[in-house]
């Protein structure tokens, strides 16, 4: 009983510390997301890859709607759907992908949602600098669909896979289109994963299990002695 108690105690304490550390890491991300200042619209294009994650940007660019990606397996409020990545040609000629938001799954894999928009006009694009979403398991990845048909469906693609499908160099970062900017869909942007508070509550729960384990251990042993 003593050996089992020590093993379980170590497991509970380790899991609690792990969840607490994850909560602290998430807190940093959420703080970056919430404290990013509003940018001033600039005639020049920022260096997206050098900016801190979640930095706000506003720059002139032109949407290339002839080439878009639909990232599948992106649920929203329990509903299946896609996130729409559209190629943008920035004012300095740099290419990058802008996430225009979430659209629902049509119910048929061979019937993709209509993500068309007006093409060709230079407009001010505002949003947050972010990274491509990543899959929890490597098996969840799927490269963009082959062939000449656009938009291309993909699942948690890598930067290299997107570049290969486009046939040109693009920024490693993407931009999450601001909810107030037109030409987008559902854009309820948040840092990925659980909120920091849930990690902290799980940590306290694991440590609570450790306390209960010790109480049971001493209670059972004192009963035997008496």
C-alpha positions in Angstrom: 0.0 0.0 0.0 2.8 2.4 0.8 4.5 1.8 -2.5 1.3 2.2 -4.5 0.5 5.4 -2.5 4.0 6.9 -3.3 3.7 6.0 -7.0 0.2 7.5 -7.3 1.2 10.6 -5.3 4.1 11.2 -7.7 1.8 10.9 -10.7 -0.8 13.3 -9.3 1.8 15.9 -8.3 3.5 15.6 -11.7 0.2 16.0 -13.6 -0.8 18.9 -11.5 2.6 20.7 -12.1 2.3 19.9 -15.9 -1.2 21.4 -16.1 -0.1 24.5 -14.1 2.9 25.1 -16.4 0.6 24.7 -19.5 -1.7 27.3 -17.9 1.2 29.7 -17.4 2.3 29.2 -21.0 -1.2 29.8 -22.2 -1.5 32.9 -20.0 1.4 34.4 -21.9 -0.2 33.8 -25.2 -3.5 35.2 -24.1 -1.8 38.2 -22.7 -0.1 38.8 -26.0 -3.4 38.4 -27.8 -5.3 40.8 -25.6 -2.6 43.5 -25.2 -1.6 43.8 -28.8 -2.0 47.6 -29.7 -4.1 48.8 -32.6 -1.8 49.6 -35.6 -1.8 52.7 -37.7 -2.4 52.0 -41.4 0.9 52.1 -43.2 1.7 52.5 -46.8 4.5 50.1 -46.3 4.2 46.3 -45.7 5.5 45.0 -42.4 7.9 42.0 -42.2 5.3 39.6 -41.0 7.8 36.8 -40.1 9.7 39.0 -37.7 6.7 40.4 -35.8 5.7 38.9 -32.5 2.7 36.5 -32.7 -0.7 38.2 -32.5 0.7 41.6 -33.5 -1.9 43.8 -35.1 -1.1 44.9 -38.7 -2.9 47.1 -41.2 -1.5 47.3 -44.8 -2.6 47.7 -48.4 -3.0 44.5 -50.4 -4.9 42.8 -53.2 -6.8 39.5 -52.7 -6.1 36.8 -55.2 -9.3 35.0 -54.9 -8.5 32.6 -57.8 -6.3 30.7 -55.4 -7.7 29.9 -52.0 -7.4 27.0 -49.5 -10.1 25.5 -47.3 -8.7 24.1 -44.1 -11.1 21.3 -43.0 -11.6 19.8 -39.5 -12.0 23.3 -38.0 -15.2 23.1 -35.8 -16.9 26.2 -34.4 -19.4 26.0 -31.5 -19.7 22.2 -32.2 -20.4 22.6 -35.9 -18.0 21.2 -38.5 -16.5 23.5 -41.1 -13.6 25.1 -42.8 -11.3 28.1 -42.4 -10.7 30.1 -45.6 -7.1 31.0 -46.5 -6.9 33.5 -49.3 -3.7 34.6 -51.1 -2.9 38.3 -50.7 -0.4 40.3 -52.7 0.8 43.0 -50.4 1.8 46.5 -51.5 5.5 45.7 -51.6 4.9 42.5 -53.7 5.2 40.1 -50.7 2.7 37.2 -50.8 1.0 35.9 -47.7 -2.2 34.0 -46.8 -5.0 35.8 -44.9 -7.5 33.7 -42.9 -10.9 35.2 -43.8 -12.7 33.1 -41.2 -14.9 30.1 -40.7 -17.6 28.7 -43.0 -19.9 25.7 -42.2 -19.6 22.3 -43.8 -22.3 21.9 -46.5 -23.0 18.3 -45.5 -21.3 16.9 -48.7 -17.6 16.7 -49.3 -18.0 17.1 -53.0 -20.0 20.4 -52.5 -17.6 23.0 -51.2 -18.9 26.3 -49.7 -18.9 29.4 -52.0 -16.0 31.6 -50.8 -15.9 33.8 -53.9 -15.4 37.6 -53.6 -14.6 40.6 -55.6 -11.1 40.4 -57.1 -8.5 42.8 -58.1 -9.0 45.9 -56.0 -6.3 47.2 -53.6 -7.8 47.5 -50.1 -6.6 48.0 -46.6 -6.2 44.6 -44.8 -6.2 44.6 -41.0 -5.7 41.7 -38.6 -3.4 39.8 -36.4 -0.2 38.0 -37.3 -0.5 34.3 -36.5 0.9 30.9 -37.3 -0.7 28.1 -39.3 -2.9 25.8 -37.1 -1.2 22.6 -36.2 -2.7 19.1 -35.8 -2.7 17.3 -32.5 -1.6 14.1 -34.3 0.6 13.9 -37.4 -2.0 11.6 -39.0 -4.4 14.6 -39.0 -2.4 16.3 -41.7 -3.3 16.3 -45.4 -1.6 18.2 -48.2 -3.7 20.5 -50.4 -5.7 18.6 -53.0 -3.9 17.9 -56.3 -5.0 19.2 -59.6 -5.9 22.6 -61.0 -9.2 23.0 -59.2 -9.5 25.8 -56.6 -10.2 26.3 -53.8 -8.1 23.4 -52.6 -9.1 21.4 -49.5 -6.4 20.7 -47.0 -6.1 19.6 -43.3 -3.4 21.3 -41.1 -1.0 21.8 -44.0 2.6 22.8 -43.6 4.1 26.0 -45.0 6.0 24.0 -47.5 2.9 22.2 -48.7 1.1 25.5 -49.3 4.0 27.0 -51.1 4.2 23.9 -53.4 0.5 24.2 -54.2 0.8 27.9 -55.0 4.0 27.6 -56.9 5.5 30.7 -55.3 7.1 31.9 -52.1 4.8 33.1 -49.3 5.4 34.4 -45.8 5.5 31.7 -43.1 3.1 33.7 -41.0 -0.6 34.3 -41.9 -2.9 37.1 -40.9 -6.2 36.6 -39.1 -8.6 39.1 -40.8 -10.0 41.6 -38.3 -13.7 40.9 -37.6 -14.6 44.5 -38.6 -13.0 44.2 -42.0 -15.3 43.2 -44.9 -14.8 40.2 -47.2 -14.7 37.7 -44.3 -16.8 35.1 -42.5 -17.1 34.1 -38.8 -14.0 35.5 -37.1 -14.2 34.8 -33.4 -10.4 34.7 -33.0 -8.8 33.3 -29.8 -5.5 31.6 -29.0 -5.7 27.9 -29.8 -6.5 25.3 -27.2 -8.1 25.7 -23.7 -8.2 28.9 -21.8 -5.5 29.3 -19.1 -8.1 29.0 -16.3 -9.1 25.5 -17.3 -5.5 24.3 -17.1 -5.1 25.9 -13.6 -8.4 24.2 -12.5 -7.1 20.8 -13.8 -3.9 21.3 -11.9 -5.8 22.0 -8.6 -7.9 18.9 -9.3 -4.8 16.7 -9.6 -3.3 18.1 -6.5 -6.7 17.6 -4.8 -6.5 13.9 -5.7 -3.0 13.8 -4.1 -4.5 15.3 -0.8 -7.3 12.8 -0.8 -4.8 9.9 -1.4 -2.8 11.0 1.6 -5.9 11.3 3.8 -7.0 7.8 2.8 -3.6 6.4 3.4 -3.2 7.7 6.9 -6.8 7.0 7.8 -6.4 3.3 6.8 -3.1 2.9 8.5 -4.2 4.6 11.8 -7.2 2.3 11.8 -5.0 -0.7 11.5 -2.8 0.5 14.4 -5.8 1.1 16.7 
